[in-house]
Amino acid sequence: MKVGLINLYSSQNIGDAAIYAAFKHLLYYHQLSALISVEQQNLIHDLSVESEQTRCDAYISVGGDIFNNARPWLITRTFLNNIRHLQRQPQRTIVFGQSIPRSTKGLAFRQLCRTFKTLASVTVRDEESWKRLTAAGVNAQLSYDLAFLHQPTDVAKDTARAVLASHHLPPERTVLISLRQFDAMYPHDNKRFADDLVALCQQLTARGLKPALLIQSDAEGSDQVIAHDISQKTGAIPLIDALNHPQNLKPHQFLQGLLAISGLAVGVRFHTSVLAMAAGRMPFNLYYSNKGQDLCNRLAVPGCSVADFQPHQGISPVLECVGRPFNARVPRQNLLTAWHNAMAGLSLPTQQQAA
């Protein structure tokens, strides 16, 4: 069976790359292609790439927050283009592992729901998205993010130890902190956010821990700018660029190796938390959207919103997470069951029709 992945974003964001790698694993026995536009040619790695017009037996919409709508009371061209991909062969198309951002409302949300109702199946990764869709009459199922399927390899952990050692970071005392820049989609004061992370780094250092800043995305709103700003203010806190990974590993493998051996991850980026949990480590989850909040609500992950984070007043909740384990078996098994159900809903052509 030929399967086309649609609505991809960029492999330069490790979270998205981890999702694509999980689909590649789940569909290893099928012919899998990323269907992308000419403008995306340099953004997608490690997948067979074909034109977005390529005909396939089945289509899977894979973007995590791909249905963001930057014009809340209107509909953007990008949003409409993503909808168009779903409408091409709706009975052969599934949505799996996505969230419906809070920016998608009004006319855009109604259009999205109308399209979702025509698809073979819809599976979302957070309860808020699921409640919104089911309240609108969409027959959606609730599961988790596909990156929960990943597990760290010994090679990844050994490589991570060597990288931490090169920065003079003892793994058990290292606190990896992910970053992002905020914008109209996810509003927050970037200066306040940087100041809060500076205070967090100072408090961690005062307690004998070793903070390090993670670079996870070089897509829109690259992590580099805010990382260097924080590092300068804190006296050269180490920067670890997971995109600049060792050649024997994929970026998500290297990142998960780092998360598996470190004392703690502070997950500002959603997939920092997810990949740490999938590696058996409990993060402190500093969320900015419904997908991150869902980890706290459904999986009892310690954390708070970036707006409520006040490290100047103490970091006891963060310190309580150092070295804590997490059992990823429940989300992993739930995902596999949801995947089986989603694939069962596809209306695939007969061999004669496919020819």
URSULLIN-V704862 format. One record per pair of residues at least 6 apart in sequence whose ideal C-beta (glycine too) atoms are under 8 Angstrom apart, sorted by sequence separation. I is the first residue (numbers start at 1). GAP is how many residues later the second one is. D is the distance in Angstrom with one decimal. If there is no record, write none. Layout:
BEGIN
i: (I;I)
gap: (GAP;GAP)
d: (D;D)
END
This chain:
BEGIN
i: (10;11;69;70;116;124;134;164;180;182;204;205;217;218;231;245;259;266;267;276;277;286;287;295;296;9;36;69;86;133;164;182;204;216;230;231;265;267;276;285;296;311;8;24;36;41;70;104;182;215;231;243;245;246;249;265;287;295;296;11;23;86;100;124;181;214;215;242;245;267;287;34;69;130;161;164;201;245;273;285;68;122;129;130;160;182;200;228;265;272;285;292;8;67;100;130;215;227;242;273;293;34;36;242;259;304;20;33;34;36;213;303;5;32;33;34;35;36;37;67;127;302;32;33;34;35;36;66;122;124;126;197;242;259;260;265;267;285;287;33;35;116;122;123;124;125;213;255;259;264;266;267;270;285;286;287;288;5;35;121;122;123;124;125;179;213;240;265;266;267;268;277;283;284;285;286;287;288;302;35;63;122;123;124;125;252;256;260;262;264;265;267;270;273;282;284;286;287;302;113;117;121;123;125;177;255;256;259;260;264;266;267;268;282;283;286;33;35;61;95;117;125;260;270;274;24;116;117;256;259;270;273;277;24;33;109;113;177;211;252;256;286;3;20;35;61;95;100;113;116;177;213;215;259;277;21;61;79;90;94;96;98;99;113;212;213;215;218;267;270;301;8;20;59;93;94;95;97;98;99;110;211;212;213;214;215;216;217;3;5;20;59;91;93;94;95;96;97;98;99;109;212;213;215;216;2;3;5;8;17;83;87;90;91;92;94;95;97;100;212;214;215;273;1;2;3;4;5;6;17;59;79;83;86;90;91;94;95;100;175;201;205;215;1;3;4;5;10;59;86;90;99;273;2;4;12;67;72;87;98;299;8;11;61;66;69;75;83;100;194;198;202;299;10;11;52;59;60;61;64;65;67;68;70;72;73;74;75;86;100;193;197;201;284;9;10;11;58;59;60;61;62;64;65;67;69;72;73;74;175;177;179;284;8;11;57;58;59;60;61;62;63;64;68;69;173;174;175;177;178;179;194;198;8;56;58;60;62;65;68;69;72;75;173;174;175;176;177;178;179;190;194;198;201;267;23;61;67;173;174;175;177;179;180;284;174;176;178;183;268;283;23;69;194;216;282;170;181;67;169;180;181;214;5;20;181;282;19;169;180;281;282;179;181;214;281;282;19;67;167;178;181;280;281;4;6;97;180;280;16;97;179;280;16;97;164;179;280;15;97;277;279;4;35;96;276;278;179;277;4;217;266;3;6;216;2;3;4;5;6;7;8;9;209;264;277;278;2;3;4;5;6;7;8;9;209;214;216;1;2;3;4;6;7;216;1;3;5;9;264;214;264;7;263;264;263;64;176;200;169;167;167;7;163;7;19;6;7;6;64;103;176;163;176;101;176;6;159;175;178;174;175;176;177;178;180;159;174;175;176;177;178;179;180;159;171;172;173;174;175;176;178;179;163;171;172;175;177;178;171;155;156;155;160;164;178;159;163;176;156;160;164;156;159;160;164;158;153;156;157;160;161;188;152;156;160;150;155;160;186;150;157;186;152;153;156;157;147;151;152;150;182;152;152;180;203;196;200;203;204;199;203;207;193;196;199;209;70;196;197;204;70;196;200;196;68;188;200;188;26;23;26;22;25;147;182;22;145;150;19;145;148;19;22;147;151;152;18;19;22;147;150;151;18;21;145;148;149;150;148;147;15;18;145;175;172;129;128;129;126;126;128;125;128;126;127;126;125;127;127;43;148;148;149;148;149;102;144;148;149;101;102;101;146;99;100;144;99;143;144;99;143;143;143;142;143;141;141;15;141;14;15;13;14;16;13;46;12;13;12;13;64;12;10;9;123;123;123;121;121;120;65;121;120;121;65;120;64;120;14;14;21;12;21;17;17;18;17;14;14;14;96;96;96;94;94;94;94;18;15;92;15;91;92;15;18;91;92;14;18;92;15;58;58;57;57;57;26;1)
gap: (6;6;6;6;6;6;6;6;6;6;6;6;6;6;6;6;6;6;6;6;6;6;6;6;6;7;7;7;7;7;7;7;7;7;7;7;7;7;7;7;7;7;8;8;8;8;8;8;8;8;8;8;8;8;8;8;8;8;8;9;9;9;9;9;9;9;9;9;9;9;9;10;10;10;10;10;10;10;10;10;11;11;11;11;11;11;11;11;11;11;11;11;12;12;12;12;12;12;12;12;12;13;13;13;13;13;14;14;14;14;14;14;15;15;15;15;15;15;15;15;15;15;16;16;16;16;16;16;16;16;16;16;16;16;16;16;16;16;16;17;17;17;17;17;17;17;17;17;17;17;17;17;17;17;17;17;17;18;18;18;18;18;18;18;18;18;18;18;18;18;18;18;18;18;18;18;18;18;18;19;19;19;19;19;19;19;19;19;19;19;19;19;19;19;19;19;19;19;19;20;20;20;20;20;20;20;20;20;20;20;20;20;20;20;20;20;21;21;21;21;21;21;21;21;21;22;22;22;22;22;22;22;22;23;23;23;23;23;23;23;23;23;24;24;24;24;24;24;24;24;24;24;24;24;24;25;25;25;25;25;25;25;25;25;25;25;25;25;25;25;25;26;26;26;26;26;26;26;26;26;26;26;26;26;26;26;26;26;27;27;27;27;27;27;27;27;27;27;27;27;27;27;27;27;27;28;28;28;28;28;28;28;28;28;28;28;28;28;28;28;28;28;28;29;29;29;29;29;29;29;29;29;29;29;29;29;29;29;29;29;29;29;29;30;30;30;30;30;30;30;30;30;30;31;31;31;31;31;31;31;31;32;32;32;32;32;32;32;32;32;32;32;32;33;33;33;33;33;33;33;33;33;33;33;33;33;33;33;33;33;33;33;33;33;34;34;34;34;34;34;34;34;34;34;34;34;34;34;34;34;34;34;34;35;35;35;35;35;35;35;35;35;35;35;35;35;35;35;35;35;35;35;35;36;36;36;36;36;36;36;36;36;36;36;36;36;36;36;36;36;36;36;36;36;36;37;37;37;37;37;37;37;37;37;37;38;38;38;38;38;38;39;39;39;39;39;40;40;41;41;41;41;41;42;42;42;42;43;43;43;43;43;44;44;44;44;44;45;45;45;45;45;45;45;46;46;46;46;46;47;47;47;47;48;48;48;48;48;49;49;49;49;50;50;50;50;50;51;51;52;52;52;53;53;53;54;54;54;54;54;54;54;54;54;54;54;54;55;55;55;55;55;55;55;55;55;55;55;56;56;56;56;56;56;56;57;57;57;57;57;58;58;59;59;59;60;61;64;66;69;71;73;75;77;78;78;79;79;80;81;82;82;83;83;84;86;87;87;87;87;88;88;88;88;88;88;89;89;89;89;89;89;89;89;90;90;90;90;90;90;90;90;90;91;91;91;91;91;91;92;93;93;94;94;94;94;95;95;96;97;97;97;98;98;98;98;99;100;100;100;100;100;100;101;101;101;102;102;102;102;103;103;103;104;104;104;104;105;105;105;106;106;107;108;108;108;110;111;111;111;112;112;112;113;113;113;113;114;114;114;114;115;115;115;116;117;118;118;119;120;123;123;124;124;124;124;125;125;125;126;126;126;127;127;127;127;127;128;128;128;128;128;128;129;129;129;129;129;129;130;131;132;132;146;147;151;161;162;162;164;165;165;166;166;167;167;168;169;170;171;176;180;183;183;184;186;187;187;187;187;188;188;189;189;190;190;190;191;191;191;192;192;194;195;196;196;197;200;201;201;202;202;203;203;203;204;204;205;205;206;206;206;207;209;210;215;218;219;220;221;222;224;224;225;225;226;226;227;227;228;229;229;231;231;233;234;234;235;237;238;241;242;243;246;248;249;251;252;253;254;254;255;255;255;256;256;256;256;257;257;257;259;288;290;291;292;297;313;347)
d: (6.0;4.5;6.4;5.3;5.0;5.1;5.8;7.6;7.8;3.9;7.6;6.5;5.4;7.1;4.8;4.8;5.1;7.7;3.2;7.5;6.6;7.9;5.0;4.5;7.4;4.8;7.6;5.8;5.7;4.3;5.6;7.5;4.7;6.0;6.7;7.8;5.4;7.8;4.4;6.1;5.1;7.7;7.3;6.2;5.7;6.9;7.9;6.3;5.5;4.7;5.8;5.5;7.8;6.3;7.2;7.0;7.2;7.4;7.9;6.7;7.3;7.3;7.4;6.7;5.9;7.5;6.3;5.5;4.0;6.5;6.9;5.0;4.8;5.6;6.2;6.0;4.3;7.8;4.4;5.3;7.6;6.8;7.9;7.7;7.8;6.6;7.2;7.3;4.3;6.6;5.7;7.7;7.0;6.6;7.2;4.2;5.9;5.4;5.6;4.7;7.0;4.2;6.0;4.2;7.1;7.6;7.4;7.2;6.8;7.8;4.8;7.9;7.1;7.0;4.8;5.1;5.8;7.9;5.4;6.2;6.2;5.8;6.5;6.9;7.2;6.9;5.8;5.6;6.0;5.7;7.9;8.0;6.9;5.5;7.8;6.7;4.4;4.7;6.1;4.5;4.5;6.7;7.1;6.8;7.8;8.0;6.2;7.8;4.1;7.8;6.8;7.0;7.4;6.8;5.9;7.6;6.8;6.3;7.8;8.0;4.4;4.9;6.2;6.2;7.3;6.2;6.8;4.3;5.0;5.1;4.8;7.5;6.6;5.6;3.1;6.9;5.8;5.0;6.8;5.5;7.4;7.3;7.5;7.5;5.5;7.9;4.6;3.9;7.6;7.1;7.4;6.4;7.6;7.0;6.8;5.5;7.8;7.1;5.4;6.6;6.7;7.2;5.4;4.7;6.4;6.0;7.9;5.3;7.0;6.6;5.8;7.9;7.3;7.1;7.6;5.8;6.5;7.4;7.8;6.8;5.8;8.0;6.4;5.3;7.4;7.4;4.7;7.6;6.9;6.1;5.1;5.7;7.2;6.7;7.1;7.5;4.4;7.0;7.7;6.8;5.3;5.9;5.6;7.6;7.7;7.0;6.2;6.7;6.9;7.2;7.3;5.8;6.3;7.9;7.2;7.0;6.1;7.7;7.5;6.3;7.7;7.9;6.2;5.4;6.5;7.1;6.9;5.6;7.6;7.9;7.8;5.6;7.1;7.4;5.2;5.2;7.4;6.4;5.7;5.7;7.7;5.6;4.4;5.1;5.7;4.1;5.7;7.7;4.9;6.9;6.0;7.9;7.6;6.1;4.6;4.6;4.7;7.6;6.6;5.1;7.4;7.3;7.1;6.2;7.2;7.1;6.9;7.0;6.0;7.2;6.4;6.0;4.0;7.7;6.6;7.2;6.6;5.1;7.8;5.4;6.1;6.1;6.7;4.8;4.5;5.2;5.5;4.9;5.3;7.4;7.0;5.9;6.8;5.2;5.2;5.6;7.3;7.7;4.1;5.4;7.1;7.9;7.7;7.0;7.4;7.8;6.5;7.7;6.2;7.8;7.3;5.0;7.8;7.1;4.4;6.4;6.9;6.0;7.4;7.5;7.8;7.0;6.4;6.8;6.6;7.5;6.0;5.4;5.9;5.8;5.7;6.5;6.8;4.3;5.4;7.1;6.0;7.4;7.1;7.0;7.3;6.1;4.7;6.9;6.1;5.7;7.1;4.8;6.4;6.6;7.6;5.3;4.6;6.9;7.6;7.2;4.2;5.1;4.3;5.5;4.5;7.1;6.0;5.5;6.6;5.3;6.6;7.3;7.8;5.2;5.9;6.2;4.8;7.8;6.8;6.7;7.3;7.6;7.8;7.2;7.2;6.5;6.3;5.4;4.7;6.7;7.6;6.7;7.0;8.0;6.8;5.6;4.9;5.8;7.7;7.5;5.9;8.0;5.2;6.6;7.7;7.8;6.6;5.3;5.0;4.8;5.6;5.5;4.5;7.5;6.8;5.5;5.5;5.5;7.6;6.8;6.8;5.4;5.0;7.9;7.1;6.5;7.7;7.2;4.6;6.0;5.3;5.7;6.2;7.0;6.7;6.0;4.3;7.5;6.8;5.4;6.6;4.2;7.9;5.0;6.6;7.6;7.4;7.1;6.7;7.5;3.8;6.1;5.9;6.5;7.4;6.4;4.6;6.9;7.7;6.8;4.4;6.3;5.9;6.6;7.7;5.6;5.7;6.0;7.5;7.2;7.1;7.6;5.8;7.3;7.8;5.2;7.4;6.5;5.9;7.9;5.5;6.3;6.7;4.6;4.7;7.8;6.2;7.8;7.4;7.6;5.0;7.5;5.7;3.7;7.2;6.7;6.0;5.3;5.3;4.6;6.8;7.3;7.8;7.0;4.6;6.0;5.1;6.9;7.4;7.6;7.5;5.0;5.0;4.9;5.6;5.3;6.3;6.2;7.4;7.8;7.8;7.2;4.6;7.7;7.4;7.4;7.1;4.3;6.8;6.4;6.3;4.9;6.3;5.5;6.7;4.7;4.6;4.9;7.4;5.8;7.6;7.2;7.1;6.5;4.3;7.0;5.0;6.7;5.7;6.5;4.4;7.8;7.5;7.3;5.5;6.1;7.6;6.5;6.9;5.1;7.7;5.2;7.0;7.3;4.4;6.2;7.3;7.8;6.9;5.8;7.0;5.6;4.7;4.8;4.4;5.9;5.9;5.7;6.1;4.4;8.0;5.6;7.8;7.5;7.1;4.7;7.2;8.0;5.7;5.1;6.4;7.1;4.1;7.0;6.6;5.7;6.9;6.9;7.3;3.9;6.5;7.2;7.4;4.8;3.7;7.4;6.2;5.9;4.4;7.4;7.8;6.6;6.2;4.8;7.2;6.0;6.3;7.5;3.0;5.4;6.5;7.8;8.0;5.1;7.7;5.5;5.8;4.7;7.3;7.3;5.3;7.3;7.8;5.2;5.9;6.9;7.7;4.0;7.4;5.9;7.6;4.3;7.7;7.1;4.3;4.8;6.9;6.1;5.5;5.1;7.4;6.2;7.6;7.9;7.7;6.4;5.6;6.4;7.8;5.3;5.4;7.2;6.5;8.0;6.8;7.6;4.0;6.8;5.6;7.8;6.2;7.4;6.4;7.3;7.4;6.1;5.1;4.8;4.7;6.5;4.8;7.6;6.1;6.6;5.7;5.2;7.0;4.2;7.3;5.2;7.0;7.3;8.0;4.9;6.3;6.8;6.2;7.5;7.5;7.3;6.5;4.2;8.0;5.3;4.9;7.4;6.5;6.7;7.7;5.6;3.6;7.3;6.6;6.1;7.7;6.0;4.5;6.2;5.4;6.2;7.0;4.2;5.8;7.9;6.7;6.2;7.4;6.6;7.5;8.0;6.0;6.2;5.5;5.4;4.4;5.4;7.9;3.7;7.9;7.9;5.8;6.4;7.0;7.3;4.6;7.6;7.1;6.7;7.9;4.3;6.7;6.5;7.8;4.5;4.5;7.8;4.6;4.3;7.0;5.3;7.9;5.2;7.1;4.5;7.9;7.6;3.8;4.4;7.5;7.1;4.8;7.3;6.0;5.8;6.7;6.4;6.8;6.0;7.1;5.8;3.8;5.4;4.9;5.4;5.6;7.8;7.1;5.4;5.1;7.5;6.7;6.4;5.9;6.5;6.1;6.2;7.8;6.0;3.2;7.9;4.2;6.6;6.4;6.5;7.6;7.7;5.3;6.2;5.6;6.1;5.8;6.2;6.8)
END
